[in-house]
């Protein structure tokens, strides 16, 4: 089992831990839908990045909805 070699003063310990605090996320607005997203990332709500559609999210939603409708009918 590890044993500390020397006693660490409270001040030194707190100064070391001063960088461990969580930082607030800096979010930006999606240019297409206006929701808050992480910068330099594809919007998970609409699938757009820099004004271009990268992920066909709307098509996926329609496909899921259609699948559910077929399952409900049968």
Residue, then its C-alpha position, 0 to 999 in steps of 0.5 A: x500500500x502506498x504511504x506518503x513520504x512527507x506531510x503536505x501543508x493544507x495551503x500547498x494541497x489547496x493550491x494544487x487542487x485549484x485547477x481541478x474545478x469544473x469549467x463552464x461549457x462554452x456553447x454556441x448556437x446552431x446556425x440552422x436550428x438555433x439550439x445550443x451545441x458544442x462549438x466545432x461539432x455537428x448539431x445532434x438535433x438537426x444534423x447540420x455543420x457549417x450550414x451543410x447537412x452532414x447527418x440525415x437526422x430527419x430521414x432517420x426520424x421518418x424511418x423510425x416513425x414509419x417502422x413504428x407505424x408498421x409494427x402497430x398495424x400488424 
